[in-house]
Amino acid sequence: MTGQTPQILLVEDEPAQREVLAYNLESEGYDVHRAENGEEALLLVSEAAPDLVILDWMMPLMSGIEVCRQLKVRDETRGIPIIMLSARSEDVDTVRGLETGADDYVVKPYSMRELMARVRTQLKRSTPAATGQVLRHEDIEVDTIKHRVNRAGVSLKLGPTEYRLLVKLMERSGQVFSRDQLLDQVWGRDVYVDARTVDVHVARLRKALMQYGHDDPIRTVRGVGYALG
């Protein structure tokens, strides 16, 4: 997230409940994307690369459990934390939700204060840069407080855009980001930049990371985008 507004995908088929949740999330400073069914949710995830998904269990067309299962089996989305909302309070249902891959399970009715606290917790766990932690991927290390980058113990100098790009890729190591997703989350939604600019900065980042003979850690997924590892 590195200075960018956290992106939350809210998946709830009941309009009034969806708007109440969205209002509270936006009041906390989050950027909320809304989906009213599972199929729309999967489409929005591919477009928006949210930092967190809040997912209702009971929905038409596709259940929340199935949406969760599909997100957790895909390399590019399995790292996105999911909070499951459900009126089903039996232990067996909670276990089923968590075993499907949900990172947290909240039983309705719930207090809005409790849900917001759980949202903050999941965002901190999934985006270490937001809490000023050190990010690591193999021999690459980024100190997000001092803005220092090391590879194999050697300090590297990166431009500000290359630094933000590296942090985003390291926050979700293994996840594939499209060029549009990187533009939104590294440059910002209100800035017009040609998608080819992403390729230029990825090339610069690669050069910096490989300058001492190291392997290229950035994976190009043809027709999709880029991933770290």
N, C-alpha and C positions, 0 to 999 in steps of 0.2 A: 504494500500500500504506500509506503515511503512518501508521505505527504499527500497522496491522492485520497479522495473520499472512498471509504469502504463500500464495495458494491454488494448488495444483498438481493438475492432472488427469493421472492415470497410466493409460494405456491399454495393457493387456497381457493376452493371453488365457491365458497359462500361469500357473495359480494360485500355484505355489511362487515363481516369479520375481517375480510381482506383489507378493507379500507381503514378499519380501526387499527389493525396491525401496522399497515403502511404509515399511517399518521404518526404512531408512536415511534416507529423506526426512524422516520424522517426527522422527528423532533430530537432524536439522539444524534443527528448529523449524518445518517447513512443515506446513500443513494439507493433507492428501492426500485427493483424491476418486478412487475407483477405478472403472474401466470394463473389462469383459472383452471387448468387441467394438466395432467402429466405430459401429454404430447407437446403442449406449448412450452412447458418447463424445459424439456430436453432441447427444444429448439433454441430457447433463450440462453441456456447454459453454453451452447456452442457459439453463440454470438457475443455474449457479454462477459464470459469468464468470471463469474461472481466470486467474491471472497468467502461467501457463506450462503447456504440454501436453507430456508425455513420451509418445511414440507409437511402438508397435511396428509394424514394416512388415507382417509376415506374421500376419494374423488371419482368422478365419472371418467370413462374412457381408459384410464390407467391409474392404478392405485399408487399411493405414495411409496409403498413398499417396493413396487416394481420400478418406479423412477429411481429410488435409492439404489436398488440392485444394479440397474443399468449404469448409473454414474460411477459406482464403486468398482465395476469390472473394466472400465475404460482407463487406459494409462493416462490420458490427458485430463481426466476429471476426478480420479479417485482421491486426489489430495484435497478436494474441496470439502470442508466440514459441512455436515448436514444435521440440523435439529429437526426431529420428527415431532409433529403435533398430533395428538390422538385423544379421543374420548375413551379409548380402550385402556382400562387401568389394571387389567389382570397382569400378574407377573409374567405369564407366558407370552403375552403380547409385547410387553416391554423387552423381554429377551429376544423375541423374534425381530423386533425393530433394530435392536443393537447388533444382532448377529447378521442382519442384512447389510450392515455397514454404517448405520446412523451413528453419529458421534455423541448425540444426546437425545433424550426422549422426554417430552413434556406432556403431562396428562391434563386434558381439559376437565373442568375450568382451571385456569392458572392465573396467577397475578401477573400483571404486565411488568411490574418491577422485577419479579423473578426471571421472566423471559428475557428482559433487557440485560440482566446480569449474566445470563447464560450465553447470550449473543456476544457480549464483551469477552467472556472467557474463551469462547471458541475462536474468535478473531485473534486474540493474543497468542493462542496456541498455534494457529495456522500461519500467522505472518510475524515471525520473530522480529523483523525490522521495526515493527510498530512499537515494540517494547524496548528497543535499543539493544538487542542481543547481537551476538556474533553469529553470522551465517557461515556454514561450512558445506562444501561439496567436494568430496575427494581431497585434493591438495589445495583447493581454493578456499580462502578465508576472507570474509568481509566484516570489519568492525563498523557497525552502523551508527555508533556514537561518534567515533573519530573520523569516519568516512575514509578508512584505510583498507586497501586491498592487498593481500599477499597471495602468492602462489609458490608452494614448496618453500615457504619461508622467505621468499624474496618480495620486496615491496614493488607494487606496480602502480604506475600513474595512469589514471583514466580521466577522460573528459567527463563533465557532469551528466551528459546524456548516456554515455556508455556505462557510467556508474549506476544510474537508475535502472538501466536495462538489465545489467548484471544482477542487481538486487531482486528485481521482479522475477527473473528466471530462477534465481536461487531460492526464493521464497517457496516456489512450487517446482522443485527439482523433479524432472521427469515429465511434467505436464507440457503439452504442446500448446503454444500460443500462436494464434493467427496474427498476421500483420495488423489487422484492424484492432484486435484485442490489445496488442502492444502499443499501438498509437493511442488508444483510449486511456490505458493505465500508466504509460510512461510519459507521454507528451501531454495528455489531458484532452477531454472531450471538446473543449472550447477552442482548441488550437487546430487550425487547418494545416495538415502536413501530408504530402503525398506518401502513399504506402511504400513507394520505393525508397523513401528516406530510411525506413526501418532496415532495409537491406544494407544501406551504406553504413549505418551505425553498428549493425551486427558484424559487418566486415571489420570495422575499426576495433570492436571489442575482441573479436577473434585474434586480430593481429597483436593486441596488447597481451592477451592471455597466452599466446604462443611464442612471444618474442625471445624466450630463452630455450627454445627447442622443445617445448612441451607439446603434447597432443592437443588437438582441437576438442574442447569439451562441449561445444555447441552442436546439436544435431539439427540438420535441416530436414524437415518432412515435406517432400515435394507436394506442391499444391495446397499445403496447409499452413505451415509456418515454422517456428523454431522451438527447441526445447533444450534444457541443460541436462545432459546425460541421456 
